[in-house]
Amino acid sequence: MAQTPPGHRQTESLGAGKAIAVLTSGGDAQGMNAAVRAVVRVGIYTGAKVYFVHEGYQGLVDGGDNIKEATWESVSMMLQLGGTVIGSARCQDFRTREGRLKAARNLVKRRITNLCVIGGDGSLTGADTFRAEWSSLLAELVKVGGITAEEAKKSSHLNIVGMVGSIDNDFCGTDMTIGTDSALHRIMEIVDAITTTAQSHQRTFVLEVMGRHCGYLALITALACGADWVFIPESPPEDDWEDHLCRRLTETRVGGSRLNIIIVAEGAIDKHGKAITSDDIKTLVVKRLGYDTRVTILGHVQRGGTPSAFDRILGSRMGVEAVMALLEGNPDTPACVVSLSGNQAVRLPLMECVQVTKDVTTAMNEGRFEDALKLRGRSFQNNWNVYKLLAHIRPPSTKSGYTLAVLNVGAPAAGMNAAVRSTVRIGLIHGHRMLAVHDGFEGLAYGKVEEFSWERVGSWTGLGGSKLGTKRTLPKKYFEEISTNITNFGIHGLIIIGGFEAFTGSLELMEGRAKYEELCIPLCIIPATVSNNVPGSDFSIGADTALNTITMTCDRIKQSAAGTKRRVFIIETMGGFCGYLATMAGLAGGADAAYIYEEHFNIHDLQVNVEHLTEKMKTTVKRGLVLRNERCNENYTTDFIYNLYSEEGKGIFDCRKNVLGHMQQGGTPTPFDRNFGTKMGAKAVAWITGKIKECSRHGRIFANTADSACLLGMRKRSLVFQPITELKEQTDFEHRIPKEQWWLKLRPILKILAKYNIELDTSEKAHLEHITQKRISLESNI
């Protein structure tokens, strides 16, 4: 299906003669199955034998039927299942040398010298101990006759690669652990449901979430739902927190809110190490304020349910990287853990990560809470700083004298409202007057401008669509009216939240500066569109919500096919000319093919895909899923592809088609989009405030340099401001997409996991980094 790129190694033969075992250990986490599936399929693709180890380390010790060879079909229909299909168990036996001797013998007898462990820091530490002892275990087994000297020689060293599966996101060295995003989905579903009942009765809700040693789930939940207060173990409240909390709740009620939400991590403590429980908080609120207060402890519901699209893609990407790391390993390579840094897969020395994770616990036990926050990493610190700003700081009485306006442009996207809320509130904290513009650039021309207060955006984080109203209209034909209104309303800076029209509209405003001096004000674009086609950013607000909607629909469609057998579904996704949604939904939904504009295809490719599905129907997996981006090809329409597959599949499989349409733009925003929007809003206001001061001359703002109009985007590992004039060169305006898109590198993974025999691009493989150096360099970038 594709030519082998020049200079690439043949990954198909990388694992020839080798064997890999995969196990899941410790607490289960959604997305573990995606990782297991990727390890098995990529392992088989490289020519290696792959084995399941059932029931974690216990299965490794017990051997027998617990260690079974995996086949391609044995991991089918695993992607959408929560928990871990191969089982997990706490294992005391493996903690003893006797247990590890049995485990080593079981591996040697099957010639397995590569072990992939998916679990938390305890599971990964156990794997490292096992590896360190490997030589002495083999020597002892030879001595007692457990294995032969020949067998010991063939299995002389053990390669270990870890992936972190933990809903708590408590492992240092990775921005996200497998399962965290799904746990946040479960929590937010409950928070949203509780919010509606709480508002009906004017109640205070205390929600306890998991996180005995790490407050990540509590912190992101608080950010995503706009909670009044959050208690996390890494940063205990001040000694007078009771007074502060009651004052905060009273302020919210006086401001017109009908509910209060307090989030508590199960490991919350005060400055002296004493536990702060949900019941303590309820007693305090009832006693001091007399509010009707309820406690909800979420418990194991957070571990349950189907994995989110993010966790499926994360598990799949990590699984591929883990297999590569194992097969490239040698006796001198330290055991590594595959991690996520920003948007990149990285390999880190396992024990360095474990050590830093332990250092966090030590710092908390010794009362060095600032150190604990720093050790958690830049991402955690940024979230905490934004939360503190939004929850604990009130607008100052002295005003800055500046006025900012915020507007939505383009199609609606879930998470826009969270970004507007954050922009308005952070703006007020800076002392600015905050204006909201209804109906985009058109509304700015017609004077649909309203001053917003703190309370006005109170419950906006969980709302889908655009509360301000949004239009695709570009500003060029309204320059006269827009300039007049910028003067009339005294606007000093614009924050534009939207999609490709926000980008092109801002470029028009830049051109208009030559003729209209009023347009010479700083402006910042925050990308928000389900299509994820804005240049300068790897992600746009709203794309994650749309992706989850598509993935959930694909799950239901595949499920309906499970009873019918021999059925192929053709699904059309949104995205304009951008294939992001089709590709990522293909990865998350286990699609057989995803047709996109960026990757040219012809009738021969369609024929290959049909033949591939015909072969698939001969196996035990008798269903197919094909995704088509709406503008991938003007002639090969969804109807054409449906008719072609129906005709060619006669007697072998039948077809159904589904056009998802505007349901992809709707729904409540995911935790990722709420959090992303909140952080982007906060960062944009801080930047534009500095830019206004920089461009201020004798009480007037005059901004006409390229760097006074920027787009805030996520680039690989960090959020960066880029002049929009520079981004022009990186844009295909005809097709409304960036010329280079990072996710195209993931397409070979999609094809390999669907059993196509193509070359995996290893030119950008993750190299081993060091967490201590990484941490220092990241801190200097804050």
VOGU-3710 file (C-alpha; in Angstrom, 3 decimals, decimal comma):
1> maqtppghrq> 0,000/0,000/0,000  2,957/2,336/0,479  6,569/2,356/-0,628  9,253/1,943/2,004  10,727/5,419/2,543  14,426/5,613/1,679  16,756/5,336/4,659  14,179/3,633/6,887  14,881/0,346/8,559  12,535/-2,498/7,806
11> teslgagkai> 10,453/-2,465/10,978  8,582/-5,564/9,755  11,618/-7,720/10,567  12,779/-5,861/13,693  11,200/-8,420/16,048  12,047/-11,604/14,120  13,084/-14,354/16,542  12,129/-12,272/19,602  9,308/-12,651/22,121  7,458/-9,960/24,078
21> avltsggdaq> 5,194/-10,416/27,106  2,676/-7,755/28,122  1,018/-7,470/31,520  -1,178/-4,997/33,406  -0,565/-4,598/37,102  -1,906/-2,688/40,100  -5,111/-0,656/39,840  -6,909/-0,824/36,502  -7,291/2,244/34,296  -9,359/2,933/31,174
31> gmnaavravv> -7,147/2,853/28,091  -5,002/-0,071/29,282  -6,721/-2,268/26,678  -5,773/0,147/23,889  -2,138/-0,121/25,025  -2,289/-3,952/25,197  -3,888/-4,074/21,725  -1,165/-1,845/20,257  1,651/-3,886/21,859  0,195/-7,137/20,499
41> rvgiytgakv> -0,498/-5,900/16,975  2,706/-3,906/16,504  4,710/-6,735/18,076  3,207/-9,244/15,607  3,727/-6,749/12,751  7,473/-6,587/13,557  7,721/-10,387/13,412  7,899/-10,963/17,173  5,874/-13,462/19,184  3,676/-11,693/21,722
51> yfvhegyqgl> 2,322/-13,223/24,921  -0,450/-12,103/27,272  0,331/-12,425/30,959  -3,053/-12,738/32,673  -3,581/-11,428/36,229  -0,464/-9,239/36,313  2,619/-10,369/38,237  0,598/-13,192/39,839  0,183/-14,710/36,371  3,900/-14,262/35,731
61> vdggdnikea> 4,686/-16,204/38,931  2,020/-18,902/38,455  2,781/-19,454/34,746  0,819/-22,201/32,957  -2,283/-20,925/31,154  -1,717/-17,455/32,592  0,933/-16,891/29,900  -0,671/-17,343/26,485  0,435/-16,432/23,001  -1,664/-13,560/21,609
71> twesvsmmlq> -3,051/-13,432/18,089  -4,202/-10,524/15,935  -7,868/-11,445/16,475  -7,497/-11,932/20,245  -7,289/-8,146/20,771  -10,265/-7,309/18,560  -13,117/-5,280/20,158  -10,868/-4,359/23,114  -10,490/-0,635/22,387  -13,810/0,483/23,819
81> lggtvigsar> -13,689/-1,669/26,949  -12,821/-0,139/30,314  -10,514/-1,801/32,843  -8,060/-4,412/31,597  -9,188/-7,489/29,655  -6,087/-9,516/30,601  -6,701/-8,909/34,305  -4,695/-7,301/37,071  -3,918/-8,403/40,607  -1,912/-7,276/43,604
91> cqdfrtregr> 0,843/-9,849/43,980  2,697/-10,530/47,215  4,563/-13,523/45,704  6,461/-11,337/43,227  7,789/-9,250/46,115  9,784/-12,310/47,267  12,875/-13,691/45,551  11,180/-17,084/45,444  8,331/-15,604/43,432  10,684/-13,803/41,056
101> lkaarnlvkr> 12,613/-17,081/40,474  9,365/-18,736/39,351  8,554/-15,759/37,104  12,045/-15,837/35,528  11,748/-19,578/34,835  8,330/-19,097/33,196  9,766/-16,435/30,866  12,969/-18,339/30,025  11,022/-21,508/29,135  9,095/-19,470/26,549
111> ritnlcvigg> 12,217/-17,538/25,407  10,616/-14,250/26,416  13,275/-11,578/26,995  11,123/-8,466/26,517  8,607/-7,412/29,133  6,099/-4,583/28,755  4,522/-3,542/32,065  1,470/-1,285/32,197  0,815/-0,053/35,734  1,654/2,464/38,431
121> dgsltgadtf> 4,991/3,308/40,068  4,879/0,228/42,351  4,419/-2,106/39,377  7,186/-0,402/37,412  9,593/-0,459/40,387  8,935/-4,214/40,673  9,836/-4,624/36,998  13,109/-2,758/37,464  14,032/-4,910/40,489  13,280/-8,009/38,388
131> raewssllae> 15,562/-6,777/35,632  18,399/-5,877/38,027  18,280/-9,398/39,513  17,840/-11,187/36,177  21,418/-12,531/35,861  21,516/-13,826/39,433  18,020/-15,373/39,070  19,154/-17,237/35,953  22,368/-18,389/37,643  20,349/-19,732/40,594
141> lvkvggitae> 17,859/-21,479/38,278  20,722/-23,193/36,377  22,258/-24,246/39,690  19,065/-25,914/40,952  18,227/-27,404/37,556  15,228/-25,129/36,873  16,630/-24,221/33,449  19,561/-25,420/31,364  22,765/-23,454/30,797  21,781/-23,251/27,091
151> eakksshlni> 18,401/-21,693/27,965  20,097/-19,213/30,306  22,512/-18,211/27,540  19,650/-17,559/25,064  17,847/-15,376/27,605  20,919/-13,644/29,045  19,302/-10,222/29,503  15,793/-8,875/30,043  14,487/-5,667/28,443  11,870/-3,747/30,393
161> vgmvgsidnd> 9,633/-0,939/29,128  6,902/0,605/31,223  3,715/2,501/30,422  1,967/4,310/33,216  -1,647/3,298/33,723  -3,136/5,250/36,616  -6,234/7,428/36,865  -4,540/9,643/39,496  -1,908/11,069/37,076  0,533/10,709/39,971
171> fcgtdmtigt> 3,641/9,597/38,054  6,325/12,213/37,487  7,800/12,473/34,006  4,583/12,267/32,009  1,974/14,987/31,476  -0,813/12,416/31,365  -1,037/8,806/32,507  -3,312/6,300/30,754  -6,766/6,494/32,360  -6,644/10,038/33,755
181> dsalhrimei> -8,656/11,679/30,977  -11,354/8,968/31,159  -11,601/9,356/34,943  -12,105/13,104/34,416  -14,904/12,308/31,944  -16,668/10,181/34,589  -16,218/12,891/37,244  -17,476/15,698/34,982  -20,569/13,696/33,977  -21,433/13,435/37,676
191> vdaitttaqs> -20,553/17,064/38,452  -22,770/18,265/35,578  -25,634/16,076/36,790  -25,223/17,280/40,378  -25,032/20,920/39,256  -28,562/20,796/37,843  -30,072/19,360/41,037  -28,025/21,703/43,266  -29,277/24,778/41,409  -32,868/23,628/41,849
201> hqrtfvlevm> -32,500/23,546/45,631  -29,800/26,157/46,350  -27,438/23,546/47,729  -23,775/23,222/48,547  -22,152/20,063/47,238  -18,934/18,558/48,575  -17,499/16,104/46,042  -14,718/13,726/46,991  -12,612/12,393/44,128  -9,760/9,870/44,079
211> grhcgylali> -6,172/10,957/44,662  -4,647/9,739/47,906  -1,251/11,262/47,158  -1,971/13,391/44,097  -4,495/16,175/43,659  -4,570/16,204/39,840  -8,131/14,887/39,416  -9,442/17,297/42,053  -7,559/20,256/40,565  -8,687/19,714/36,952
221> talacgadwv> -12,257/19,022/38,105  -12,243/22,323/40,018  -10,934/24,172/36,946  -13,390/22,445/34,612  -16,503/23,089/36,695  -15,531/26,468/38,208  -15,614/25,126/41,774  -15,590/27,540/44,713  -12,799/25,664/46,473  -10,512/22,670/46,016
231> fipesppedd> -8,475/20,751/48,583  -5,378/18,921/47,266  -2,594/17,168/49,212  0,247/19,053/47,456  -0,897/22,494/48,626  -2,775/22,497/51,947  -4,803/25,628/52,775  -3,660/28,312/55,227  -4,450/27,822/58,915  -7,504/30,113/58,789
241> wedhlcrrlt> -8,968/28,282/55,786  -12,310/27,747/57,517  -12,967/31,527/57,670  -11,734/32,024/54,116  -13,902/29,179/52,745  -17,075/30,448/54,455  -16,415/33,981/53,238  -15,924/32,653/49,693  -19,184/30,652/49,742  -21,125/33,629/51,112
251> etrvggsrln> -19,716/35,924/48,385  -20,805/33,476/45,678  -24,355/33,278/47,068  -24,627/37,067/47,467  -23,444/37,370/43,850  -26,568/35,495/42,755  -25,256/31,917/42,437  -27,681/29,213/43,520  -25,053/26,592/44,229  -21,621/26,051/45,727
261> iiivaegaid> -19,241/23,278/44,702  -16,284/22,178/46,815  -13,934/19,506/45,416  -11,873/17,376/47,807  -9,088/14,947/46,921  -9,294/11,885/49,172  -5,746/12,624/50,412  -6,440/16,277/51,335  -4,566/17,497/54,420  -3,949/20,715/56,314
271> khgkaitsdd> -0,530/22,343/56,857  0,091/20,064/59,859  -0,619/16,831/57,999  -4,091/16,341/59,517  -6,671/14,918/57,093  -9,409/17,220/55,792  -12,433/15,022/55,079  -15,639/15,660/53,154  -17,633/15,273/56,371  -15,430/17,860/58,154
281> iktlvvkrlg> -16,226/20,366/55,404  -19,958/19,578/55,444  -20,089/20,022/59,237  -18,266/23,367/58,941  -20,601/24,745/56,217  -23,788/23,609/57,987  -22,636/24,892/61,389  -21,296/28,293/60,249  -23,558/29,132/57,307  -26,612/26,913/57,683
291> ydtrvtilgh> -26,491/25,953/53,994  -28,221/22,765/52,817  -25,088/20,672/52,179  -24,631/17,250/50,588  -21,552/15,013/50,318  -20,927/12,802/47,280  -17,999/10,366/47,327  -17,376/9,219/43,766  -15,247/6,144/44,543  -14,678/3,431/41,944
301> vqrggtpsaf> -17,093/4,904/39,423  -14,071/6,996/38,364  -12,238/3,869/37,211  -15,225/2,527/35,292  -16,828/3,022/31,939  -15,511/3,244/28,427  -12,156/4,987/27,807  -12,160/8,469/26,285  -10,814/9,080/22,774  -7,720/10,707/24,316
311> drilgsrmgv> -6,903/7,601/26,398  -7,381/5,244/23,447  -5,064/7,305/21,258  -2,580/7,759/24,136  -2,597/4,000/24,889  -2,151/3,178/21,182  0,712/5,642/20,695  2,450/4,492/23,892  2,029/0,825/22,907  3,723/1,388/19,536
321> eavmallegn> 6,569/3,316/21,178  6,961/0,631/23,880  7,427/-2,138/21,293  10,036/-0,049/19,434  11,878/0,687/22,696  11,903/-3,016/23,643  13,142/-4,235/20,262  15,839/-1,551/20,061  16,993/-2,241/23,644  20,294/-3,833/24,549
331> pdtpacvvsl> 21,964/-4,850/27,860  23,257/-1,280/28,359  19,882/0,438/27,832  18,279/1,373/31,163  14,692/0,258/31,748  12,583/3,071/30,342  9,078/4,388/30,669  7,200/5,746/27,655  5,779/9,152/28,546  3,823/12,028/27,068
341> sgnqavrlpl> 5,417/15,476/27,096  3,068/18,099/25,666  2,158/16,400/22,424  5,239/14,214/22,037  6,047/10,652/23,026  9,319/10,521/24,986  11,340/7,778/26,650  12,567/8,432/30,169  14,727/6,265/32,474  12,219/4,379/34,597
351> mecvqvtkdv> 13,978/4,718/37,934  14,570/8,465/37,516  10,795/8,909/37,172  10,095/6,601/40,119  12,621/8,535/42,226  11,048/11,932/41,464  7,589/10,464/42,187  8,909/9,300/45,577  10,518/12,704/46,130  7,058/14,314/45,896
361> ttamnegrfe> 5,773/12,067/48,710  8,874/12,793/50,804  8,467/16,546/50,277  4,812/16,372/51,391  5,656/14,233/54,421  8,310/16,793/55,435  5,922/19,723/54,924  7,855/21,109/51,901  4,710/21,739/49,883  6,224/24,262/47,464
371> dalklrgrsf> 8,864/21,690/46,524  6,128/19,069/46,047  4,307/21,364/43,596  7,526/22,003/41,639  8,338/18,289/41,474  4,885/17,583/40,025  6,045/19,468/36,928  5,225/22,547/34,916  1,795/21,392/33,705  0,553/20,781/37,270
381> qnnwnvykll> 1,931/24,130/38,479  0,295/26,023/35,610  -3,074/24,442/36,387  -2,706/25,311/40,073  -1,751/28,934/39,337  -4,723/29,438/36,992  -7,079/27,863/39,544  -5,798/30,136/42,333  -6,286/33,201/40,146  -9,848/32,293/39,228
391> ahirppstks> -10,990/31,059/42,631  -9,147/33,086/45,236  -8,372/36,511/43,798  -11,063/39,143/43,521  -11,074/42,081/41,062  -9,124/45,024/42,532  -10,849/48,298/43,466  -8,268/50,253/41,450  -8,863/49,926/37,728  -6,209/49,646/35,011
401> gytlavlnvg> -8,010/52,138/32,752  -7,932/49,608/29,890  -10,879/47,979/28,111  -10,707/44,533/26,500  -13,329/43,031/24,199  -13,853/39,315/23,654  -15,754/37,762/20,718  -16,409/34,386/19,106  -15,869/33,959/15,351  -16,647/31,029/13,040
411> apaagmnaav> -18,670/27,895/13,821  -19,569/27,090/17,459  -17,202/24,769/19,343  -17,586/23,200/22,787  -15,217/24,940/25,218  -15,649/28,447/23,739  -17,728/29,459/26,771  -15,040/28,233/29,197  -12,501/30,389/27,309  -14,818/33,443/27,437
421> rstvriglih> -15,421/32,939/31,180  -11,708/32,709/31,889  -10,939/35,741/29,671  -13,588/37,890/31,373  -12,644/36,921/34,932  -8,869/37,130/34,464  -9,387/40,486/32,708  -11,361/41,767/35,702  -8,603/40,513/38,044  -6,133/42,617/36,013
431> ghrmlavhdg> -8,413/45,606/36,676  -9,677/45,898/33,090  -13,178/46,771/31,912  -14,405/43,669/30,064  -16,725/43,850/27,079  -18,377/40,891/25,365  -19,267/41,182/21,679  -22,277/39,203/20,434  -22,299/37,620/16,928  -18,617/37,982/16,010
441> feglaygkve> -17,224/40,704/13,738  -20,740/41,515/12,531  -21,809/42,217/16,120  -18,785/44,480/16,591  -19,866/46,428/13,485  -23,466/46,735/14,686  -22,511/47,689/18,243  -23,787/44,471/19,882  -21,403/45,042/22,768  -22,149/44,457/26,455
451> efswervgsw> -20,075/45,031/29,587  -19,654/41,781/31,516  -19,334/41,376/35,297  -17,748/38,537/37,281  -21,139/36,904/37,940  -22,326/37,172/34,315  -20,096/34,248/33,246  -20,621/32,246/36,463  -21,757/28,847/35,195  -20,334/28,966/31,666
461> tglggsklgt> -17,587/26,297/31,852  -19,891/23,323/31,252  -22,009/24,884/28,508  -21,606/23,752/24,903  -21,809/25,977/21,815  -21,284/29,730/22,037  -23,271/31,818/24,540  -22,063/35,026/22,861  -23,257/33,869/19,468  -20,829/33,366/16,634
471> krtlpkkyfe> -20,820/34,077/12,894  -18,461/33,323/10,010  -18,688/36,905/8,665  -15,284/38,502/7,980  -14,587/42,114/9,028  -13,310/43,672/5,762  -16,655/45,058/4,580  -17,333/46,543/8,040  -14,019/48,378/8,671  -15,739/51,770/8,919
481> eistnitnfg> -18,327/50,579/11,474  -15,841/48,445/13,451  -13,394/51,372/13,713  -16,185/53,657/14,937  -17,274/51,152/17,609  -13,684/50,530/18,785  -13,566/54,287/19,489  -17,112/54,546/20,885  -16,599/51,703/23,358  -12,985/52,687/24,113
491> ihgliiiggf> -11,598/49,224/23,235  -7,829/48,838/23,778  -7,417/45,156/22,872  -9,327/42,297/21,198  -9,374/38,619/22,166  -10,857/36,603/19,317  -11,897/33,017/20,095  -12,671/31,010/16,967  -11,668/28,916/13,971  -10,169/29,619/10,569
501> eaftgslelm> -12,357/32,749/10,128  -10,880/34,147/13,354  -7,423/33,755/11,778  -8,304/35,179/8,327  -10,464/37,916/9,898  -7,578/38,987/12,105  -5,285/39,128/9,054  -7,854/41,445/7,442  -7,833/43,662/10,560  -4,026/43,808/10,276
511> egrakyeelc> -4,324/44,959/6,632  -6,942/47,520/7,648  -4,503/49,167/10,069  -2,923/51,059/7,148  -6,160/52,937/6,515  -7,887/52,876/9,916  -5,805/53,963/12,893  -8,486/52,651/15,297  -7,544/49,079/14,245  -4,026/49,625/15,623
521> iplciipatv> -4,757/47,797/18,888  -3,262/44,490/20,106  -5,241/41,391/19,255  -4,915/37,747/20,278  -6,530/34,715/18,659  -7,444/31,618/20,669  -8,086/28,706/18,228  -11,517/27,129/18,764  -12,978/24,846/16,100  -13,972/21,182/15,893
531> snnvpgsdfs> -11,992/20,870/12,637  -8,624/21,588/14,331  -7,477/23,350/11,147  -6,084/26,624/12,543  -2,385/27,150/11,698  0,001/27,620/14,620  -1,638/25,194/17,046  -1,566/21,406/17,417  -4,968/21,540/19,126  -8,037/23,779/18,938
541> igadtalnti> -10,703/24,135/21,625  -13,677/21,941/20,673  -11,804/19,279/18,684  -11,569/16,914/21,690  -15,326/17,103/22,316  -16,094/16,426/18,639  -13,623/13,525/18,617  -15,308/11,926/21,636  -18,723/12,328/20,016  -17,525/10,530/16,868
551> tmtcdrikqs> -15,738/7,815/18,881  -18,827/7,135/21,013  -20,979/6,894/17,870  -18,474/4,487/16,250  -18,623/2,303/19,392  -22,402/2,073/19,169  -22,302/1,364/15,451  -19,673/-1,391/15,881  -21,744/-2,864/18,710  -24,802/-3,040/16,461
561> aagtkrrvfi> -22,682/-4,951/13,923  -21,516/-7,478/16,532  -24,849/-9,296/16,374  -25,180/-9,092/12,580  -21,676/-10,186/11,466  -20,087/-9,417/8,098  -21,066/-5,758/8,082  -19,016/-2,707/7,105  -19,938/0,805/8,212  -19,000/3,914/6,197
571> ietmggfcgy> -19,052/7,012/8,410  -18,638/10,610/7,246  -17,021/13,058/9,668  -16,752/16,865/9,682  -13,539/18,836/9,303  -13,740/20,640/5,964  -10,518/19,692/4,129  -8,782/18,831/7,426  -8,546/15,098/8,148  -7,804/15,428/11,881
581> latmaglagg> -11,189/14,163/13,122  -11,329/11,255/10,653  -7,751/10,153/11,453  -7,944/10,456/15,240  -11,433/8,924/15,388  -10,033/6,122/13,215  -7,302/5,494/15,803  -9,744/5,729/18,722  -12,447/3,628/17,055  -10,235/0,955/15,499
591> adaayiyeeh> -11,129/1,838/11,899  -9,969/-0,190/8,913  -9,444/2,948/6,800  -9,802/6,725/7,098  -9,968/8,726/3,866  -8,684/12,308/4,087  -7,825/15,124/1,683  -4,188/15,409/2,913  -3,367/11,831/1,864  -4,245/11,357/-1,791
601> fnihdlqvnv> -6,032/8,111/-2,656  -7,248/6,615/-5,929  -9,487/3,804/-7,148  -6,634/1,320/-6,689  -6,374/2,228/-2,983  -10,142/1,814/-2,580  -9,879/-1,612/-4,248  -7,037/-2,622/-1,873  -9,207/-1,577/1,102  -12,179/-3,623/-0,136
611> ehltekmktt> -9,960/-6,679/-0,658  -8,483/-6,160/2,806  -11,971/-6,188/4,342  -12,891/-9,273/2,311  -9,912/-11,104/3,874  -10,901/-9,810/7,322  -14,362/-11,366/6,981  -12,682/-14,802/6,717  -11,326/-14,379/10,282  -13,265/-14,311/13,544
621> vkrglvlrne> -13,530/-10,491/13,231  -16,495/-10,058/10,925  -17,103/-6,315/10,927  -15,474/-3,250/9,413  -15,365/0,489/10,046  -14,387/3,039/7,397  -14,216/6,784/8,059  -14,386/9,455/5,372  -13,610/13,123/5,919  -16,353/15,245/4,317
631> rcnenyttdf> -14,093/17,035/1,785  -11,475/14,323/1,194  -12,322/13,965/-2,494  -15,028/15,658/-4,561  -15,608/12,607/-6,773  -15,199/9,778/-4,270  -18,170/10,903/-2,204  -19,591/9,044/0,787  -22,327/7,678/-1,496  -19,732/6,568/-4,078
641> iynlyseegk> -17,620/4,752/-1,463  -20,760/3,195/0,048  -21,941/1,991/-3,387  -18,459/0,682/-4,298  -18,090/-1,291/-1,048  -21,687/-2,582/-1,339  -21,100/-3,802/-4,897  -17,664/-5,350/-4,282  -18,740/-6,901/-0,978  -21,803/-8,709/-2,386
651> gifdcrknvl> -22,091/-12,147/-0,834  -19,179/-11,383/1,547  -20,347/-8,394/3,589  -23,093/-5,797/3,490  -22,726/-2,036/4,067  -24,358/0,756/6,037  -23,536/4,452/5,912  -23,844/7,202/8,474  -23,304/10,973/8,062  -22,712/12,356/11,559
661> ghmqqggtpt> -23,293/16,022/10,640  -23,735/18,806/13,179  -23,995/16,529/16,220  -20,173/16,760/16,203  -20,359/20,471/17,083  -22,785/20,018/19,960  -22,797/18,573/23,433  -21,194/19,578/26,696  -17,444/20,201/26,452  -15,048/17,491/27,584
671> pfdrnfgtkm> -12,756/18,117/30,602  -9,863/18,656/28,160  -11,703/21,408/26,252  -12,898/23,119/29,452  -9,414/23,080/30,949  -7,704/24,051/27,659  -10,128/26,940/27,129  -9,660/28,144/30,707  -5,856/28,117/30,480  -5,802/29,712/27,012
681> gakavawitg> -8,076/32,547/28,197  -5,874/33,249/31,232  -2,672/33,244/29,163  -4,170/35,445/26,419  -5,242/38,140/28,902  -1,802/38,213/30,557  -0,149/38,616/27,121  -2,511/41,296/25,814  -2,203/43,285/29,071  1,571/43,428/28,610
691> kikecsrhgr> 1,192/44,312/24,919  -1,248/47,195/25,663  1,217/48,664/28,179  4,029/48,257/25,655  2,038/50,051/22,920  0,715/52,826/25,170  1,895/56,359/24,266  0,547/59,390/26,171  -2,650/57,626/27,123  -3,283/56,284/23,597
701> ifantadsac> -2,726/52,788/22,278  -0,931/52,465/18,960  -0,013/48,931/17,871  1,076/48,373/14,282  3,973/45,923/14,587  3,664/42,273/13,501  4,025/40,998/17,074  1,017/43,007/18,297  -1,354/40,531/16,583  -0,636/36,975/17,717
711> llgmrkrslv> -2,187/33,540/17,802  -1,842/31,546/21,020  -1,251/27,908/20,126  -0,066/24,609/21,568  3,167/23,686/19,807  4,616/20,281/20,774  5,409/20,924/24,428  4,264/24,453/25,222  1,773/27,262/24,622  3,351/29,932/22,413
721> fqpitelkeq> 2,343/33,303/20,934  3,056/33,594/17,200  2,573/36,691/15,002  -0,258/35,864/12,602  1,606/37,428/9,661  4,329/34,763/10,135  1,689/32,009/10,118  0,505/33,128/6,651  3,477/31,298/5,105  2,435/28,083/6,873
731> tdfehripke> -1,146/28,159/5,581  -2,950/26,650/2,599  -5,699/29,299/2,307  -7,528/27,578/-0,534  -8,178/24,484/1,573  -8,200/26,270/4,945  -5,564/24,028/6,533  -1,967/24,365/7,798  0,656/23,175/5,276  2,208/20,889/7,897
741> qwwlklrpil> 0,157/18,891/10,407  1,700/16,839/13,224  -1,020/14,168/13,365  -0,257/12,935/9,813  2,684/11,029/11,372  0,151/8,929/13,314  -1,563/7,632/10,163  0,854/4,702/9,655  -0,059/3,523/13,191  -3,748/3,496/12,208
751> kilakyniel> -2,934/1,351/9,167  -0,620/-1,052/10,985  -3,213/-1,585/13,744  -5,720/-2,376/10,956  -3,281/-5,050/9,625  -1,911/-3,258/6,567  1,636/-4,233/5,722  3,228/-0,784/5,438  6,463/0,695/6,755  6,279/2,405/10,125
761> dtsekahleh> 8,060/5,771/10,057  10,721/5,589/12,767  12,623/8,670/11,604  11,195/10,671/14,517  11,508/7,984/17,173  11,573/9,088/20,787  15,066/9,255/22,254  15,900/8,624/25,871  15,771/11,857/27,845  16,567/12,581/31,456
771> itqkrisles> 13,794/13,800/33,701  16,057/15,916/35,951  17,488/17,865/32,996  14,033/18,086/31,450  12,568/19,488/34,656  15,221/22,188/34,970  14,797/23,251/31,324  11,005/23,328/31,682  11,179/25,431/34,844  13,310/27,985/33,031
781> ni> 10,571/28,227/30,352  7,733/29,047/32,747
//
